[in-house]
Amino acid sequence: MTKTSKMIEAPQTPTPTQATSSPFTILLVDDVKAVRRAVAPFLEFEGYRVLEAEDGLEALTLIDDHPVDLVLLDISMPGMDGFEVLTQLRQRFAPEVLPVIISTGESTESTDQLRGFDLGANDYVTKPIDMAVVLARILAQLRGRQPLRDSPVFSRIISTIDDVEPGIVLEKKYRLDALIDCGAYGAVYRATHLQLDRPVALKLLAASFKTGGTSLARFQQEGISTCRVQHPHAVSILDFSLTNGGLPFLVMELLRGRTLEDEMLEHGTLSPQRCGEIFLPVCEVLQEAHSVGIIHRDIKPKNIFLHLGRQSEVVKVLDFGIAKMVGEASFAQRLTNAGSVVGTPAYMAPERLKDRPYDGRSDVFSVGVLLFECLTGRRPIPSGQQGLGKLLHSENWPPPPLLRSLRPECSEALEKLVSGTLVHAPEDRPSAGQLAVELAAALGLEGLQKQPDASPPTSVEPASGQGPKAPNAQPPNPIESK
């Protein structure tokens, strides 16, 4: 008997009276082509939509690109075996969200079953595969479930982050699959656009809006403003809306890779060349945003993403407009804690820390802080009571250490550029576009081909409305300042 014949016991050819109709999608993962060719037709005859993968990597890729209701997973595969695939799936999907039925060999049945259940398998079948058993166990896992593409909105009210969990479907379109990250502004989920079979990232903001109120109108305005940043190095915003309980959310392209924060944690410091690869795109997208009156307000390592594109790395700037959407008050709440300054304020420009008028050059200051940190492994002004906390109530902003005092191999041109971004007065800093040109020149890289307009960017009044306007500032953009 051949290896293949030992893996599957083909049932009798199904007759039309046996066939049923099912809108569920099953992913069949097996490295033996003959097994897939034998099992898939019977599942399709029963009305299931079947996707096939011959190895673990292909299986994970298919799940990234298609909504899958159940996985029939072979354990014994070369390269990435079924246990490794199951481990990765359970890091992203709970068992109740994505059932996995493992298939094991008779000789290792007990051992494989126990390990599979430990890793989060829902059920198992043994080889040779009995299709009648497979169909029965698939029906048992899918009984009472809604197909992903047809899932309705949950009936309960979603008004806070605590109401959200994997499996929820928003607006009959977006199913939340797994939590990616959470922070001060809310939570990001890996989600699926059910009608388009497209994976997306969905960010729920940790603030609610009453329907019909001025806060809702402001959110809608800021959502439109955020979508106006059209640039290859800005994460694409695909949709923005509210849950049935008034919780705002943004739908974005799903990125693969890691943040600059992760890169800094791994390497400690980055080379000038690597900094150029990262910060030239950042400056260029900020220039584009500032040109349409949009200020980022929260440039920090976590908001710069190193996306693994199809052919190469693509730097992406995240969270345009998020700070404005949820209100500047959220920053004020995080500025001090028992006399110290923590978190994002470490990257803020002096005028923002002191609640004074600011423009796009406040983003340039943040880029300067981040560039200094990437090159030296420390921030130019330390956090804590002796650093930013002390400066909150002081008119003196001491110059930061010179770059070359901490990183002697950096050029004088690069040192001068970094120092120029960190000056106290915003009018003395370069624009984002000018910074890109100067950074490219300092590193001998190809940057922007045209010197940007030197006119000052749009100015924004502080939340309190107090304080003088920045020198030479233009009138506020109507969307950005409301």
SULSULLIN-V178430 format. One record per backbone hydrogen bond with DSSP energy under -1.0 kcal/mol. NH is the residue of the N-H (numbers start at 0). CO is the residue of the C=O. Records with the same first field share a line. If there is no record, write none. Layout:
NH = CO + CO
This chain:
5 = 1
6 = 3
8 = 128
17 = 14
25 = 48
26 = 69
27 = 50
28 = 71
29 = 52
35 = 31
36 = 32
37 = 33
38 = 34
39 = 35
42 = 38
43 = 39
44 = 40
45 = 41
46 = 43
47 = 42
48 = 23
50 = 25
52 = 27
58 = 54
59 = 55
60 = 56
61 = 57
62 = 58
63 = 59
64 = 60
65 = 61
68 = 24
69 = 24
70 = 98
71 = 26
72 = 100
73 = 28
74 = 102
76 = 74
81 = 74
84 = 80
85 = 81
86 = 82
87 = 83
88 = 84
89 = 85
91 = 88
92 = 88
96 = 93
97 = 93
100 = 70
101 = 122
102 = 72
103 = 124
108 = 105
111 = 107
112 = 108
113 = 109
114 = 110
115 = 111
116 = 112
117 = 113
118 = 114
120 = 115
121 = 99
122 = 99
124 = 101
126 = 103
128 = 6
133 = 129
134 = 130
135 = 131
136 = 132
137 = 133
138 = 134
139 = 135
140 = 136
141 = 137
142 = 138
144 = 141
149 = 146
150 = 147
162 = 159
163 = 160
166 = 175
167 = 164
169 = 173
172 = 169
173 = 169
174 = 191
175 = 167
176 = 189
177 = 189
179 = 187
180 = 187
182 = 185
186 = 203
187 = 180
188 = 201
189 = 177
190 = 199
191 = 174
192 = 197
193 = 172
196 = 192
197 = 192
199 = 190
200 = 251
201 = 188
202 = 249
203 = 186
204 = 247
205 = 184
206 = 204
208 = 245
212 = 209
216 = 212
217 = 213
218 = 214
219 = 215
220 = 216
221 = 217
222 = 218
223 = 219
224 = 220
225 = 221
226 = 222
227 = 224
228 = 225
229 = 227
233 = 230
234 = 316
237 = 250
238 = 250
240 = 248
242 = 246
244 = 157
245 = 242
247 = 206
248 = 240
249 = 202
250 = 238
251 = 200
252 = 235
257 = 305
259 = 303
260 = 300
262 = 258
263 = 259
264 = 260
265 = 261
266 = 262
267 = 263
268 = 266
269 = 373
274 = 270
275 = 271
276 = 272
277 = 273
278 = 274
279 = 275
281 = 277
282 = 278
283 = 279
284 = 280
285 = 281
286 = 282
287 = 283
288 = 284
289 = 285
290 = 286
291 = 288
292 = 289
293 = 288
302 = 299
303 = 300
304 = 315
305 = 257
306 = 304 + 313
307 = 255
308 = 306 + 311
313 = 306
315 = 304
316 = 232
317 = 302
321 = 318
324 = 320
325 = 321
329 = 326
330 = 327
331 = 327
332 = 328
333 = 330
336 = 339
345 = 342
346 = 343
347 = 344
352 = 348
353 = 349
354 = 351
355 = 350
357 = 459
361 = 358
363 = 359
364 = 360
365 = 361
366 = 362
367 = 363
368 = 364
369 = 365
370 = 366
371 = 367
372 = 368
373 = 369
374 = 370
375 = 371
376 = 372
386 = 383
387 = 381
388 = 383
390 = 386
391 = 387
393 = 390
404 = 401
405 = 402
406 = 402
409 = 406
414 = 410
415 = 411
416 = 412
417 = 413
418 = 414
419 = 415
420 = 416
427 = 424
428 = 425
434 = 430
435 = 431
436 = 432
437 = 433
438 = 434
439 = 435
440 = 436
441 = 437
442 = 438
444 = 439
459 = 357
464 = 461
472 = 469
480 = 476
